[in-house]
């Protein structure tokens, strides 16, 4: 009997010890998440969102921002193989999202999307940009519609108004040139694709879409014609030096260029510089190059906010993504930055951006996926390098297109 009791107590002690060990091994529930992002200039806005989320759902967020996109992407991809992992991180849709989904690194958010769509916090139209293999991943960090920001004081000085046609836009550029003002901003780094996508989408959006799926070639006559038009605009002297390192926000404010083409997120650069919409600057939709197109093509992008498939606290990460889609979160996110929102319930204060958002959501425009997301990563890398070389030496456009097509041939030979 005594031995039996001893044995029983021994087993009980082992069970209790094992339970204690399991308790100790359980991951600690997080009260603050780290959000790694490639938008270092937005740290202030992320911090404000972290403060609001702490109040709203008891879960704070601390941003860790990068300003160099290549360094950021390298860090995130390296983190998949190390113990330094983000709770949340920003990324891109298209091929870059598909890449990390196939690596099983990013959390499935299908349930979050279903709940948000049912509540009216996300549009079903956005879901395809976040869908891989029939499931959704990440949620929209932001949405943006691309157009032209312009220095209103310069326009007023020369009696100019937003163009109704492409010919109007070229006439504006010519007037500015005659008065010693550069019409357009462009760059040889990262955003070197902006004018290519705009000219392609405004000339032949179907051809643009076929390029992104390997069903057309960069050496096709329609693409060559677009490059020749782009070259003609550069040769005419309408652009600033593409190697100019001045921040585009400062370029517009100081009048180094009268117009800058970017997504609606660029509005934040204006508000950060204490510029007032309608007084210091304005925004217009860029007219099609081809006036016969049934709808005006508008470049569209949506940047994801993601969680890891093996997050330190999966429940906390999912809870934060759910909250991020709500009107409470999006009202704050859009208002503080002076930008538009992925949540249809949010009212946009800026009249011009509000009108564009409403029209885009009602089918007024043909939405065209931004080149950065529409193009497979290996082809994108070749294209960014190629366009960067082209804006510096426009006469090389044929060689540039041949180089991009070689990368496209290599990619699509194994991805059709």
N, C-alpha and C positions, 0 to 999 in steps of 0.2 A: 504494500500500500504506500509506504513512504517513498519507495523508488518510483512508483507510478506518479505520485504527486510531483516529485522532482522533475520527472520527464515532461509532465504536462506544463509545469512552470517554465521549463527550459524552452519548450516549443513556443509558448506564449511570448516569452522574452524575445525570441528570434523574430516572431511575427511583428511585435511592436517595434523592434529595431528596424525591420524592413520597411514598415509603414513610415517610420520617421525618416528613413533614408529617401523614400519616394517623395515625401513631403518636401524634403530639402532640395530634391532634384527638380521639383516643379518650377518652371520659369516664373519669374516675378511678373505680375501684371503691371503693365506700363501705365504711367499717368502722363507721360510726355513722349511724343514721337519725334524723330529727326527726319526732316524732309530735305533730301539732297536734290539740288536743282541746278540747271544751267542758266539761271536768270538772276545772277548776283545783284543786278541793279534793282531787283524787286524785293530785296531782303526786308525792307521796312514794311511792305505790304504783307509778306508772309508772317512777319512777327505779329502784326495786328490780327491776322487770321488765327494765329496760335493763341493769342489772348482771348479772342472771342470763343474759340472752341473749348477752351478751358472753362469758361463761364457756362457755355451752352450744354456741353456733354461731359464735362469733367475730364477732358483729355486735351492736354496742351500739345503744341507743335513748335519745334525749334528748327529754323531753316539753316541749311549749310549750302551757300551758293557759289557757283563757279561762273566765270565770265568767258572762259575759253571753251567752246563747244567740244573740240576734239579732246582736250584734256578731261573734260567731264565724262564723255562717252567711254574713254579708256578707263577712268576710275570706276564707273558703274559696272562695266564688264569684268574688271578685275575683282570687284567686290563679290561677284558670284562665286569666286573660288577662294575667298578668304573669310576670316571671322569678322571683318569690319563691313557690316552689311547695313544698308539703309532700311529704315522702317517704311519710308515712302520715297519715291523718286519721280522726277519728270522724265519724259521720253518723247519719241515721235511715233506717229501712226505709220501705216504703210509697211514697207519692207523691214524697217528697223524694229517695229513692234512684232511682226511675224517672226523675226529672227530669234528674239528672246523668248517668245511663246514656245517655239519649237524646241528650245533648249530647256523648257519647263522651269523657267526662272521667275515667271510673273504670275500673280494670283488671278484665278478665275473670278470675274465680277458679274457673271450672268445674273445672279439673283439680285444684285444691287441695281443693275439696269432695269430688270423687270419691275422692281418695286418703284424706282424713280419714274419710269415711263407711266406706270399706273397712277402715280401721284401727280403727274403733270410737271415733274421737275426736270425731265430730260425728254428730248424729241426722238421719236422712232427714226427720223431721218438721219440722226447722228450715229445710230448703232452700227451701220455697216463699216464705218471708219475704225471701229473698235472690235470688230468681229474677225476671229481667226478660227477656221474649222468649225463654224457654227456656234461658237461661244464668244462671250464678250470678256475683254481684259482691260483693266484700268477704268478710269472715268475721265471726263473732260476737265483738264486744268483750266483751259480757256478755249474760246472759239474766236476766230478772227476773219474778217472779210477784207480783202485787199483793194486798195484804191489809191488815190493821190492826195497827199497832204500838201497844202500850198500856203505860202506866205501871203496873207491877205493884204498887208500893207503894200507889198510890191505889186500885186494885182491891181489894187486901187490906184496906185501911182500912175500906172500906164493904161488905165481904163479897161482892164481885162476882167473877164468873168469865166466861171467854169465852162468847159467845152461841152457841146452837145454831140459833136462828131469827132472822128479822128483828125480830119482836116482842120477842125477848129483848134485841136490841141497842138498840131504842128504850126499853125499860124501864131498861136500864143508863144511858142518857143522861138519863132522867127522874130516876133516883136521884141521879146526880151533880149535876144541876141543883138539886135540893132541898137539897143540901149545899154549894151555892155553887161548884161546880166545872164548868167548861166541858167538855163531852164531846169535841168534835171540833175539829180544826184545818182551816181552809180559807184560801184566798188569792185575791186578785183579779188576780194576775199569773201568767203562764205556765201554772201548774198549776191554773188556774181550771176546767179540764175534768174534774178527778178525780171529783167527786161526780156529774156528769152521766153519765160513762161507767159508773160503778159502779151507779147507780140504773137506767140503761137496760139494762145487761147482766143485772142481777139481776131485772129485770121482764120483759123481752122481748128476749132476745139475737138472735132472728131479725130483729126490727125494727131493732136496733142495726146488724146487718150490712147490711140493706137501705139504711140511711142512708148508709153508707160507699160504696155503689156507685150512689147516685142513684136507687134503686128505691123509696125512701120519702121523705116530706117532713118537715121539721122542724115543720111546722104540723099534721101528722097527729094525731088524738086521742090515740094512745098516747104520743107524745112530749110533748104538752101535759100529759097526766096525770103523767108523770114530773117535769116542771118544777113542777107543783103540789105533788107530794110533797116535792120538794127545798125549795120555798118554805115548806111547813109545818114542816119540820125547822129552817129558819132562824128562822122566826117563833116557834118554841117556845123559842128561846134556847139551843140546844145547841152553837152554834159560837162560836169566838172572833171578834174583829173581823177581817174579811178584809184590812183595810189594815195589820194588825200586821206590822212588818218583822222581828220576832224570827225567827231561824233555826228551822225546824221541829224540828231536833234539840234545841235549847235549850227549845223549847216543851214537848216531851215530858219532858225531864229535870227542868225546874223545875216541872212540873205546871200550866203555864198552860192546857194542854188534856190530858185523860187519854188521848186516842187520836189517832193520825196515820195516815192512809191513804196508803201509798206502796208502791213496788216493793221487793223484797228487797234492792236495792242500798242502801236507806236504813239497813240494818243497819250499814253502814260509819259512819254518823253516830253510832250508839250506841257502837261500839267506839272511835271517835275521842274520845268523851267519857268513856271509861273506865267505861261502864255494862256490867253483866253480864247476859247473857241468863238468864232464869229467876229472877233475883233482883231486878234493877232494872226490867226490861221483858220483855214477851213479844210474841208474834205469833200472830194467828189469821186464818183464812180468813173473809171477810165472807159471811154467809148471804144467800141469794137473798131479794129482796123477795117474789117469787112462789114460794110453797112447792111449787106443783104442777109446777115445771120438773123434768125428769128428772135433770139434773145441776146442781151448783152452778157458776155462771159465775165464772171467774177471769180477771181482766185479765192479759194476758201481753205482754211486750215483749222485743225483742232489739236491741241497739244495734250497728251495724256498725263494723268497723275496716277502712278502705279504703286502696287504693293508687291512684295516678294512672295513667291509660292511657299517658301519656307521662312516666313517672317518670325522674328523673336516673339511677337505677341500677335498672332493672326487675327484674333477677335478685335483687338484695339485698332489694327490697321483697317479692317473692314468697316468698323464703326466710324472711323474718320472719313473714309471714302463715301459712306452713306451720307454723313452730315455735309460733306463738301458739295453734294449735288442739291441740297435744299435751298429754298428761297432765302432763308435767313443768312446762310453762308454766302450765297452768290450775290445777294444785294450788297453786302459789305465788300466782297472781292471786286465787283464791277465798279461800285461807286468810288472807292478809294483810289483806284487806278484810272478812273475816267474811261472805262472800256465797256465792251459789250459782254453779255453773259450767255452761257450754254443753257441756262434755265429760262424757259419762255415766260415765266411769271415776273421776271425782273424788268423793271422799267428803266430805260436808258435815258439819263439826264441830257446828254449832248444831243441836240436836235438832229444834226446831220447823221451821226452814228445810229441814233434811234430809228431814223427813217430807213437807213440801209439794212439794219437788222430786221425790221418789219418786212421790208420788201423781199429780202433774201429768204425769209421764212415763208413767204406767201407764194413763192415760185416765180417772182418777177424776173429773176436772173437765172442764167445757167451757171450753177456752181461747178467750178473746176478745181479738183484737188491740187493743192500746192505742189510744185515740182519736187520740193525737198522730200515730201512724203510719197508722192506718186511714183517716184523713180527708184528702182532697186539699188541698194547701197553701193555695190561695185560700180554700177553705171553712174550713179550720182557722184562718186568720188572723181571719176574721169571727167564728168561734165563740169564740175566746179573748177577743176584745174583748167579745163579747156576754155570755159567762159572767162575765167580770170585772165588767161593769156590773151584771149580775143579782145577784151576791152582795152588792153594795153597796145595790142597790135591788130587792129581790125582786119587788115589784109590777109590774116592767117585763117579766116573763117572756114575755108574748105578743109584745110589740114586739121583744124579743131574738130569739125564734124566727123571726119574719118577716124580720128582718135577715139571719139566717144562711141562711134559705131563699132569699133573693134572691141571695146569693153562690153558693149551690148551683145555682140555676137558670142563672145565668150560666156556671158551670163546666160543668155536665152538658150544656148546649145544644151544646157543641162537643167533648165527650169521651165520648159514649156509644158 
